[in-house]
Amino acid sequence: MSLFTLEDIDETYLFWFSDPEVVQHLDVRHVVHDKDLLITSAKNRIEDPNCYFFSICAKSGEKIGTVSLRKEPFDAVGSYGYLIGTRKYWGGPFALQAQIAILDFGFEKIKLRRIWGGATANNLASLFNFKRLGFVHEGTRRQAFTDVDGKIVDSIEFGLLAQEWAQHRIHLIK
């Protein structure tokens, strides 16, 4: 992982957000993304003192996605999300590795006590990763979103406490 900069908004980054399959489970799936909108969005994250925004890189140095963590301004809790935008890396170790790195960063570096995230009920890969990472199912927001096909889907919410991460992380590193 490396800090995301405006220079990271290149043709590959633009392509990720124009690919309906890549954004199908993201909050931004219904928005047409042009370069100006992506620059504004990235600039807002970069300039937000409570947001930590990183590029996910393959061993070759190729940028293949992003991961971000947003700390609540007045409390030691935060939420995170990630995107593997380059399809040839789907199903590989990069999503899991990026999530381990952002959880370590959140709990160890900025001393959060809780990190939460969510996924639509039809995002099976993310649901699997939440469970694999030791997150606890905290609730379901019924009929929370409309997917790209117009189907109404639930949002599944997960949370992880610092002490749970400390215990669970040991099993991931073996």
Steps between C-alpha positions, in 0.01 A plus 500: 500500500607855434326828568264589217587819313327689221768363265342156557196610301611361167330311216495178703331673795247663267429161340421340836219746561362466148477120528154402632628166627778665703266752669192276525523471881622853576294796618608682182357240262222729373725799426676568171859573589700743293852609582392826666261320735764242593759774564256689723410184691864400548600854597227504767632173645864608485428834670272350769710468818281208610536302177788269416499415129745253346576335167519121499801383302603164362856380564592641159402848621190506279215686667202262511255659742438723798421467868389773736427542866295786639536579870209666674623849598408480869533131579743210458289315243513485124361344186685361203452388144710361220498444125702262289451673167724291277303183429797270445567536875148399607498182705866537594649598834497877446158586646575304815853641531376858455234450764750352745727799439223759550376324815855490640536869414170590664546304818876534549596832340200724572378300800138442400293281732247398233490479120184427306408433142223358293413329177189440297351158557590397143870586541604150598876563480485789747266314733747209499792734577320667792448161660853386419640816664305435820236769466174453688167535319336796672190546294320499172357811343212349308434616144776758541621525140404450141766309307606569141230263371227684690466226762448615859763354735575502870815647649685282748690692769806368684714626786837406646647608833871553557524211747315269259745594223799434726368150568384421147799642311728233649307234304531688169877527506580129537 
